[in-house]
Amino acid sequence: MSSQNEDRVPENNFIPAILGFINFGILLAIAMPLMSYSTGLWDFTFVAAGVYFELKFIRCLSRAHEQPLTRVSPRNRNSIPKEGIYARIRHPVAAGAIYLNIALLFFFRSLYLIPIVPVFGAMWYLYAKYDEDIMLERFGDEYREYMRGTSMFRGAGFDQQRLASSGYDMY
């Protein structure tokens, strides 16, 4: 019976692509007419910050799509992706989208985007929670253990376990 599941072609996961089109279509439609066109020193600083977050977006998405399980719906996965970027981040596609939202906030430098970007960040968080609920249902304790060793969006650069072992909180 397991050989039948392995022979089946997995369903593609189109939800992130649809969410991305909605997210960035709405964001660009709102931001383009409201964009600040000044060229002061602060504007160059904001653009530099936008470039930083844009590079994080590119890094997350390119490393996520190196793994074939990125494109498989969570309901059809036979295993938990634990290699590459998935060894540090459980949802690199959603993390990349959040980074791109922040980058566009810096690029467009419009105050009207400040309340909109957190709404789209929450949308990506809800998608990630939906994905995690499915994975917990399918893999149970194995996925819980994976969750303990990885971060949802940021990577393993700053987590409580490393902070506790660093001696930071010993005083």
N, C-alpha and C positions, 0 to 999 in steps of 0.2 A: 504494500500500500504506500509506503514512503517513496518508492521509486516512481509511482504515478505523480506524486506531488512534485518531485524533482524534475520530471519530464515536462510538466506544465509550464507554459510561458507565463512569467509573472506579469500582473497588471501594472501598467505605468501609473505613477503617482503624479497626477496633474494638478492636485490641490495647490502646491506651492506656486506653480506657474500662474494659475488663475488668481490667487491672492496677490502675486507680484504685479500682474497687469492692473488689477483694481487699485492696489496701493499706489503704484507709481503713476498710473494714469490720472487719478484724482489729485495726487500731490503736484504733479507737473501742471495740470490744468489750473490749479489754484495759484501756484508759485510763479509761473511765467509772467503774468501781467503785473504781479506785485514785487518783482525782483528789484533790488537796490542796485543802481548802476554807478555808484560812487567809486572813487579810486584812492581813498585815503590809506594810511598805514594800517588801520584796523581792518580794512577790507582785505588787504593782502594776508593778514593774520588769519582772518576767517577762512579765506580760500585755502591757506596752508592746512588749517584744521580739517577742512573738507576733503582735501587730498589725502590726509592721513586716514580718515574714516573710509574713503573710497578704496584705498589700498587694502584695508582690513576686509572690506566687502569682497574685493576681487580674490583675496587670499582664501577667505572662507568658502566662497562658491567654487573656486577652481579645485581646492583640495577636497571638497565634498563630492564633486562630480568625478573625481578619480576613482571613487568607490561605486561599484555597480549597484549596491543596495540603496543608494540615494534615490534612484529612480523607481524603486519598487514600493508599492503601496504597503503600509505597515501591516495590513491584514494578510498580505501574501508573503511576508518575509519568513524564511526558514531559519534564520539566525539573526543575532544581534550584531550590527556593524560595530566592530571594536578596533578597526585598524585605521591608520592614517589619522586624519583630523578627528575621527570618531573616538579615538583613544583619549581625547581631551574634552571634546564638546559633543553633547548628545544631539544638538539641532543646529548644525553649521549653516544650513540654508536660511533658517529663520534668523540666526545671528547675523548673517551677511545682510539680510534685508533690513534689519534694525540698524546696522552700521550705515547702510546706504541712505536710510531715512535721515539719520543724523548728518551725514555728509551733505545731503541736499539742503538741509536746514542751514548749514554753514555756507554753502555755495550761493543760495538765493538771498540770504541775509534779510529775510522778511519776518517781521514780528507776527504776521498772521499764521505762520506755520508752527509757531510754538505750541498752540493747543492741538494742532492736527497730528504732529509727529508722535506724541504719546498715544493717541488713539490707534494709529497704525502699529506702534510697538505692542500695544495690548492685543491687537488682532493677531500678530505673529506669536505672542505668548500663548494665546488661546489655542492656536493651531498646534503649537508644540505640546501643550497639555493634552490635547485630543490625541495626538500621536503617542504620547507617553501612556495614556490610558489604554490604548489598543495594545501597545507593547507589554504593559503590565498584565493585561488579560491573557496574552499569548504566551509570555515567557515567565511570569511570576517572579519568584525569588531570584532567578538568574538576572533579570532586568533590574530588580532592586539593588542587587550587588553592583551592577554596572552603573547605576545612578549614584551610588555612594562614591565611586571612584572618578566620576566625571562631573563637569559643570553643565548646566543647561545651555548657556550661551557664551560665556566668557573664556572658557578654556581653564586649564589647571594652573594658571599663573597665580591666582589668589584664592586659596580655599582655606577653610578653618583648620584642617589637619596640618597643613604646612605652617600656618600661623602658630598653632599650638606647639609644634615641634621646633620652632625657630628660637624660642626663648623670649619672644616679644612680650608675652603675658606673665613672665615669671616674677615680676616685681610688684 
